Amino acid sequence: MQDLAGKPETQNTFFHIFNQLHQNNRQIIMSSDCPPSEMDGFEERLLSRMKWGAAVALDKPDTELRRHVLRRKAQQDGLDLSEEIIDYVAENVTDSIRELEGVVASMVAHATALNCDITIDLARRVVANAIRIRRRQVNFEMVTQAVCTYFKINVDALFTKSRKREISDARQMVMYMSKKLVGLSLKNIGTKLGRTHATVIYACRNIEERLPLERDLRQSVDAISQLIANN
């Protein structure tokens, strides 16, 4: 459901579909990455309908499911991941399937940058970095500083109206990393940067959709994450 945020026409269409199904006593199951009470960019009438039913938080995937996901991901992406690597990642990356996919993407980025195979030592370094970031109390200021260091721009430039490519790219990265690492709401991110809620939605979605396709972007995200972890 989070993918409908900031899309009023799509939400309106879904609203009428929901009503039609409900009136015909059909069962409706919706999923999202957060509860309705924490969703931004939705019409109140749609949020209220989401709250009609029972909201259930899914448990974290167990170790065997994590192994299965890693094997499936490796098969889909044509990666040669040994059982030792799969076991190590599955036993240490436990929060979510999305986090597992992020670690795999990071291992690929490292291996590509270093022109080497994905080994158990490489997996250990990537996982250690991911866990260190998750356990630290990362804040918005840490993200802005790391992003600006990477893009070699002044932090103050983020808060201007400048549309220069390097500043615009850095600003979008701050929005994405603030959502991913800090857990700020889209509205809060927009307020901090003086941008609209729709702008933040676009920026985060833009990077999320490009990450699987663009190696350079994955390497940028990984490098910025490393800067944050080392500070």
N, C-alpha and C positions, 0 to 999 in steps of 0.2 A: 504493500500500500504506500510505502514511503516514496515510491517512484511517481506517484500522482501529485506530490507536493508542488504547489506553484503552477498547476495546470487546471485552471478553472473550467475550461470546456470539457476536458476529459473527466473531471470530477462530476460535472453536471450530468454527463452521459452515464457514468457509473451510478450516480444517485438514482436515476430513473430505472436502471437495470435492477438495482438493489430493491427498490419499491415493488417492482413487478414480481420479482422472485419471492419477496416477503409476503405479498398479498396472496400468492399461490402456495403458501406454506412450504416453500422449498428451503432446504438447509443451505446456509451460506457460511463458508469458512474463509477467513481473510488472514493474511500473515504480514508482519512488518518487523522492522529492526528495533522498534520501541513501542511502548504502550500508547494508545490514543491520547492520553493526557499529556504526553510529551511531544506530540506531533506539531510541527509548524507548517504553515502554508496550506491549511485545509479549511474549507467552509465549515462553519459550526454545525450546520444541518447534517453534514456527512459525518463529522466527528461524533455527533450525538447518536447516530445509527450504529457506529462502530461499538459504542458503549452499551448497546442493547443486550448483546450476548455475553457469554462468559469469556473473559480474557485469561489466557493460560500462558505462562512463561515456559518455554521449552528448556529442558535440562541441557547441560553441556554434553557434547558428544563423548561417549566413553572411548577408551583406548583402542578397542578393536574397530570401532567406527572410524576413528581418526586414521588408523592404518589403511582401512578400505578407501577412504577419501584420497589419501596420498597416492595409493596405487592407481586409482582411477585418474587422478590429476596427471600423474606421470605418463600414463598411457595416452591420455588425450593430447598432451603437449609433446609427446615423443621424447620424453626424458628418460635417462638411464639412472634410476635411483635404486641403489642396493637395498636389501632388506635391513642392513645395519643402519643406513641413513633413515629409512622409513620408520624403524623402531625408535630411533633416537628422537626424531622430530615428533612422532606421535606421543611419546612419553613425556615430552617437555613442553610442547605447545598445546595447551589444554582448554583455552577459553572458548574458541569458536571455530567453525569451518572457515570463516572469512580470514581469521588469523593464520590458519594453516596455509591457505592460498597465498597470503601475503608473504609468508616465509619461503614458500616455493618460488614465488616471483623474485624475491630478494636473492635466493641462491642462484637462480638463473642469471640475474644481473651481475652478481659477483663473478661467476664463472666466465661470463661473456667479457667482462672488463679485464679480467686477468688472463683470458684465453687459456682456461684450464677446465678439467672435468669437475663435476660436482662430487667432492669427496666427503668423508666423514668429518675431517678437520674443518673443511669449509662450512659444513652444516653446523658444527659446534659453534663457530664464530658468528654465523648469522643468527642462530637461535639465542645465543648469549646476548647479542645486541638487542634482539626483539624483546626478550624477557627483561633486560635492564631498563629499557624505555618504558615498558608497561608498569614496572614496579615503582619507578620514580614518579614524583608528583610534578608532571610536566604542566607548565602554564602557558598562557597566551604570549607573554613577553619572551619566554624561552624560544617559542616557535618563530616569532617575528625576527628575533636576533639571528637565529640559525639560518632562516631563509634569506635574510638580507646579506649575511656573510657569504652564503653560497652564490647569490646573484651579484654580489659586489655592489650593492647600492646602500644608501643611507636609510635607516629605519624610518625617518620622518617622511621619506618619499611615498611610503605605503599609504599614508593618510591624506595625501594631496589628491587633486582631481586629474593628475597626469595620466595620459593614456599611452605613454611610451611603452613599447613592446616589453622591455625588460622589467619595467615597474608593474605593468599589468600582469605579466606572467608570475612575478613574485607575489603579487597580491592574491592571485588565484591560488597559489601554492599555500599561502598562509591560511586561507579559508579552508582548504582541504585538510591540511595538517592540524588545524585547530579543531576540526570536527573529529578527525581520526585519533589524535593523540591526547587532546585535552578533553574532548567530549562536550565541547560547548554546543549550545543549540544554535541553529542557523540564524535565528533572530538576534541572539547575543553577538555572534560573529559580525553580523551586519552592523550592529550598533557600534561595536568597537572600531570598525573600519570606516564608518560613515557611508555605508552602502546599503542598498535595499535588500530585503529578504530574497527577492527574486534573483538578484545578482549573485548572492551567495549560493543559492540552489544551482544556478547555471554553472558557477565555477566548480563546485564540488562534483557535479555530475559530469562535467567536461573532463576533469582529470580522471575520474573513476572509469569512464568509458575508454579513455585513451591508454590507460596503464597497460592493459593486456596486449596492446598493439604496438606501443612505442618503447623500444629499449632505452633510448636516451632519457625518457621521462621516468622510467623505473629506476634508472641509475641516479637521477636527480633526487627522487624521493628517498632512496636508500642513503645517499650522501648526506642529505639534510637530517635524516633520522640519526645518522652516526654523529653529526655535529651536536645534536641535542643530547645524545647519550654521553658524549665526552665532556660536556660543560659541567 
